[in-house]
């Protein structure tokens, strides 16, 4: 990343560390909620933005992670057992979901993942003996860490922030590794990638599995954040919203989930001054954004750079034509 991006990240880190103590509980909760979605969308960005797969089932993994922790806590087990089990379970199920991607692509794959999300949501709603059905599971405790309680809103916020930074660093390392190059090659041209010796089946499955792990961890954090879960937050509408966040932020951009989640989570809150019209204003803003920036907000520097290069190339051609004309005369 270049110096302006590093400077922006540094300023953002200072704000995220210093501002929350001056906020009310709802403001802290909203920032925690945003970070949870940043984690989930980091995984979806890997699947969609870097590996080029179409997934509309991400909310299912979000829910699997949340219910895994909630059920284990209800049974008397520790959050620190539920969190890795949620990640492992999502990894295994994500591998299974990746198999349709080996046979179908584009819209057909999107429908397959959409069906998976619907099936998982129906289990959450109808299997009351396990999930509580529409009554949900309440009283979900927040964990302790090294003897410190994370029950307070501020303490839990800093915990979620730390997890977000760690997972972001791991994702950055993955994307800079040969695996990251393989994911990008899979997105750009699968046939060329296979001709270069990349096992496209393996990386397709891994893109779903790793993306699912991030969603599962986010779901586990979400369960302890809200302390009550029921099926509604994990329906297909949430998968559409997550996909929208990735697209708005910029698929295939490392910071896309950060910006896209802010648009999806924080922007509607800032638009509440419009009262009953705030969702209409939000939807209209997203439509206009997609018309103007189909590659997301983070494509703005690239578009500016491309236009500058085009102007320079045009000026160079005009200068060359003028020199040729002067020489002939």
N, C-alpha and C positions, 0 to 999 in steps of 0.2 A: 504493500500500500504506500502511496506517495505521502509527502509531508503534510499537505492540507488535510488529507483524511486522518492522518495520525493526530494532527492538532485538534481536529473536530472530535475525535474519539477521546482525547485527553480532556477537553472541555466537558464533554458529556459525562465522563467518569466523575469529574469534580462535582457536577450538578447532582448526579445520582447518589453520590456519597454525602454531600453536604446539605442538600435541600430537604430530604424527608423529615428530619427532626423538627422542621418549622411548619410541616403540613399537619392538617387534621387527619383523623383516623381514616376517613374515606379517601383522602388523597393518597395516603400510604397504601391503602388497599388497592386503589386503582393502578398505582405503579407496580405493585406485586402482580396484579392480574395481567398487566401488559407484559411483564417479564416472563410470566408463564407462557404466554402466547409467542413470545420471541423464541423461547426454547422449542416449542412445538413446530413453529414455522421454519426454524433452522433445519429440522429434519425434512420437512416437506420441500424446502428449497433444494436440498440435496437430491431428492427423488425427482422433482419436477424441473428445477432450474439447471442443475448440473448434469443429471443423467438423462433428462429429456423424456421421462415417463409421465403419463397422465394419471393422476391419482385423485379420486374424490372420496376416499375412504379414511382420511387421516384422523377425523374425529373419533372413529372407532378405536384406534390405538390410544388416543387421548382418554377415552372412557375406560378402556381396559386397564390402563395404568391407575386411574382414579379408583376404580372398583377393586382392584387388587389390593391396594393399600387400605381402603376402607373396610373390606371384608376381613383382612388379616388383623387390623386394629380392633375390630369388633370381636374377633375371636381371642383377643388377648395377646397377640404377637406385637413385636416392635415395628415402628415405622422403618427402621434401618434394615429389617428383614423384608418388608414389603417393597421398598424402593428397588433393590436389585432384582427381586422376583418379578416386579412389573417390567423392568427393562429386559430381563431374559425372556419372559413370556411374549412380550411384543416383538422381540428379535425373531423368535421361532415362528410366530404367526405372520410376521412380515415376510419371512422367507416363503411361507406358503402362499401368501397373496401375490408374491412376485412371479409365481409360475404362470398365471394367465398372461403376463407381459411377454413371456417367451413365445406365445402363439398369436396374440392379438395386440394391436397398437392403436394409437390415437383415440378416437371417440369410443371404440369398442372396449378398450382397456378402461377408459373412464367409467363406462357403464358397469363393467365387472367390479371395479372397486366401489362404485356406488351401491351395488347390490350387497357387497360385503358389509358396508357400513349399515345398511338397512337391517341385515340379518343380526348383526351384533346389537343394534339398538333394540330390536324385538326381544332378544334374550334379556337385555337389561330391564325391559319394561314388563315382561311376562313371567320371568322366573323369580317370583316373589320370595321363595324359600332361600334364594341366594343373594339377590340384589335388593330386596325390599320392594321391587316393582315401582309403581308410581309414588309410593310413600317414601322411597329412597332410604338412605342410611344417614342418620344424624349423629351428632356427638363425636365427630372425627377429631381426634386429638392432634395437636401439633407436637413435633418431636423435641427432644432435648439434644444438646450437642456439647460434649465434654463437660457435663455437669451444669450447663447453662440452659435455662428454659427459653424456648422460642415461642411461647404463648402470646407475647405482646406483638402488636402489629408491626412495630418498628424492627424488633428483633427478627421476626420472620421475614420481613422485607429484605434485610441485609443477608439473610441466609439464602433466599431465592436469588438475590443479586450475585452472590458468590458462586452459586451453582451455574447461573447463566454465563458468568465470565469463564468458569472452568470448561463448560461444554462448548462455548464459543472458541476457546483456545484449542480444544481438541478438534473441533470442526475445521479451524484454520489449518492446523497441522495436517489433517487428512487431505484437505484440498490442495495443499502444496506438495503432497507426496505423489509418488507414481499412481496411487489409487485415484487421486483427484484428477490427474491427467487422463486416466482411463475413463472415468465418468464423463468428462467433457468430450472425449473422442466418441464415446457411445452416443452422446446427444447429437453431436455434429454430423456424424456419418457412420452408422453401425457397420456397413459393409467395409468401409475403409479401415475401421477399427479392427475388425476381425482379420482383415488381410495383413495388419501389422502385428498379429499374434495376440491381440487382446481377447480374452475369454468373455464374450459379450453376455453369455448366459450367467456366468458367475457375477459379473458386475451389475447386471440388471437385478438379480436377486438381492445382492448386497445393498443396492440403492434403496430398495423397499425396506430391508431389514434394519439398516442403520437409521433411516428416517423414522421407522416405527419406534425404535428405542428412544429417540428424542421425544416423540409424542408421548410415550409411556411415562417417561420421567416427568414431563410437564404435567401429565394427568395426576401423577402421584403428588406433586407439589400443589396442584389445584385442589385436590381433595382436602388437604390439610389447611389450605388457605380459606376456603369457603366453609369448611367443617360440616357440610351437608351436601350430599349428591343425590341426584335422581336423573332419569334418562334424558331429560330435555336438552341439557348442554352438549350431548354427544350425538345428536341427530344429524341427518345429512345436511341440514342448513348450516351447521357449524363447519362441516367439511367444505362447503361452498365458500363460506366466509374466510376460512384459512387459505384456500386457493386464491381468493381475491386478494388477501393480504400479501401473498407472495408475488402475485402479478403486479400489484400496485407498487410495491417496494422495488421490484426489479428482479425477475427470475434469473438466477445465475450470477447475481451480485452478492458478495459475502454479507454486506450490510443491508441487503434487501429485507430480510425478516425484521430487522430493527425498525426500519422506517415504515414498512407495510403494516406491522402490528400496531404502530402508533396511529396510523390512519384508521385501522379497523377498531381499535379499542379506545384510544384517547380522543380522536377527532369527534366521534358522536357525542361524547361528554361535553366537549367544548362548544358544540353546536346546539346545546340545549337552550340557549338563549332564544332560539327560534320556536321553542315550546312544541306545539303539536306538529310543526312542520320540520322538525329537526331531522327526522329520518328521510324526508323528501329531499331536503337540502344535501344531506350526506350522499344519498343515491345519485343525485344530479351531479355532485362534485366528482364522484367516482366515474360516472359515464363520460363527463367532459375530459377527465384525466386520461381515460383509456383511449379516447379519440385523439388527443393531442400527444400522449406518450404511451403508445402500445407496449413499449418495452419497460415501462415502469419509471418511477421518479429518478432512480439512480442512473438512468440512461441519459439524463440531461447533460452531464459533462461530455459524454461521448458524442452526443448530437452536436453540441457546440464545437467540439474539436473537429468533427467531420465537416461541418459547414466552413470552419476556418481553413481547413486543408483544401476544401473545394474552391474557396475564393482564391487561395494562394495559387492553386493549380491553374485556375482560370486566368489570373493575372500573369502567370508565367507564360501561358500559351499566347496571351495577347501581346506580351512583350516580345516573344519569339517571332510572332507573325509580323510585328512592326519592324523588327530588325531585318527580317527577310524582305519585306517590302522596301525598306530603305536601301538595302544592298542592290535590289533590282533596279531601283531608280537611279 
